[in-house]
Amino acid sequence: MKKLNILIVAHEFSPSQGSECAVGWNLVNNLCKYHNITVLFAETNQFNTSEYEGDIYQHTLFHGEINGLTLIPVPQPIITKLYVKINTLIKSDNSAIGFAPLYYAGYKHWQKEVFNIVSRLIKSEKFDLVHQLTSISFREPGYLWKLGIPYVWGPCSGLVRMPSSFYRSLKISEISFELIRRLVNFIQSKFSLRIRKAIQKASMIYSVTIDDYNYFTSKAKCDVKIMLDVGGYGNSFNKSSIKSNNKALKILWVGRLVYTKALDILLNSLSLEPKLKNKVELSIIGDGPLRKQYEKLANKLNLNNIIWLGDVAHENVFEFMQNSDVLIHTSIKEATSAVILESLTYGLPVICHDAFGMATAINEKCGIKIPLSSPQTSINGFSDAIQKLVNNRSLLSALSNGAKIRSQELSWENMAKRISCDYVDIANTLN
């Protein structure tokens, strides 16, 4: 394979953090096996609570530099810091974004700074193409499509919708947020000139969900491919052996305690069959604004076999995966959760909705998927799936083996190999 010079923009980029930082770090590390990679990344996140450059420095001290990788840290611009100060005053959910319009306004200025740096850089260095990698949101395509160099964008997401039937279980404030988000998505996807130009200039776009794919294919002149925004680690790790039928099924749930993660679906599903709640042990990792509400619901349903672990360091989550039998992921709106691919790596089958990126990641050999149509359908579906695994440990064992195989199929290495081949195809087309 021809070795190319690739420039990648990855605002989130760290070896020691999950989510989009893991997307940037793992893909770039594997792409370096095939091409010379230059990465422009943020020194810190906007709120200065994560030191990406410091994480990389510590990693380099222990593991050495990565061959074929050039790193260019880009500080947050002064105007972005001003937006952050205002955002800090009004944000109340302790999220990574806070008030979204302010976050994206600041992020836009960081992308402008990246464009200025790259415009100077290409005067002395030749790049075969540029790749807008993270963040994965369709809202921000950056500015590198203006350079006249082949432009790759993605994996991209952000256009997924929560089914309207779930609104009945939400608070007025949550319904309002979802409706406003839908309106903003409609306006940006239809009328943003920069997004439209980036799509039309792109040489390749990767989309995470079918909703994203349909949007991009309706506007793009280039190939659009579905690709998950997270990968597995290929080599499966050992986990505790599957327990016999007379032992409790150890369930793991991981996520923010917010309405989109829908922990209440799992709690209600465990109460449907009176005997079921005595045959499982549920460990919940994560915290958030709905914790007290969910704890009250668990008490109301007489669910006594629950361990509320709160926030757990990312690397320590894997210990719980090793000692669990199944991961249950009840999310009703997202792209793809990294915890799903991490679970597969540990041979942990997944019960989740048949929607979004999960619909692609999970198949019948590594998990059970529940239709995403209404809250009651979900509650019934998760309850049935749990009972199936409680009563049939042979099925659980088979799904565990399937999870390890699926993890290899969806590994970061295989994802990077696909992207690397696309890079070469794009470069050859232009020669």
Secondary structure as GFF3:
##gff-version 3
##sequence-region A 1 431
A	DSSP	beta_strand	5	10	.	.	.	ID=ss1
A	DSSP	alpha_helix	19	31	.	.	.	ID=ss2
A	DSSP	beta_strand	36	42	.	.	.	ID=ss3
A	DSSP	alpha_helix	52	63	.	.	.	ID=ss4
A	DSSP	beta_strand	69	74	.	.	.	ID=ss5
A	DSSP	alpha_helix	78	90	.	.	.	ID=ss6
A	DSSP	alpha_helix	100	121	.	.	.	ID=ss7
A	DSSP	beta_strand	129	134	.	.	.	ID=ss8
A	DSSP	three_ten_helix	144	147	.	.	.	ID=ss9
A	DSSP	beta_strand	151	156	.	.	.	ID=ss10
A	DSSP	three_ten_helix	164	169	.	.	.	ID=ss11
A	DSSP	alpha_helix	172	191	.	.	.	ID=ss12
A	DSSP	alpha_helix	193	201	.	.	.	ID=ss13
A	DSSP	beta_strand	204	207	.	.	.	ID=ss14
A	DSSP	alpha_helix	210	217	.	.	.	ID=ss15
A	DSSP	beta_strand	223	226	.	.	.	ID=ss16
A	DSSP	beta_strand	249	254	.	.	.	ID=ss17
A	DSSP	alpha_helix	263	272	.	.	.	ID=ss18
A	DSSP	three_ten_helix	276	278	.	.	.	ID=ss19
A	DSSP	beta_strand	280	285	.	.	.	ID=ss20
A	DSSP	alpha_helix	291	300	.	.	.	ID=ss21
A	DSSP	beta_strand	306	310	.	.	.	ID=ss22
A	DSSP	alpha_helix	314	322	.	.	.	ID=ss23
A	DSSP	beta_strand	326	329	.	.	.	ID=ss24
A	DSSP	alpha_helix	338	345	.	.	.	ID=ss25
A	DSSP	beta_strand	350	353	.	.	.	ID=ss26
A	DSSP	alpha_helix	356	361	.	.	.	ID=ss27
A	DSSP	beta_strand	367	370	.	.	.	ID=ss28
A	DSSP	alpha_helix	375	391	.	.	.	ID=ss29
A	DSSP	alpha_helix	393	409	.	.	.	ID=ss30
A	DSSP	alpha_helix	412	430	.	.	.	ID=ss31
###
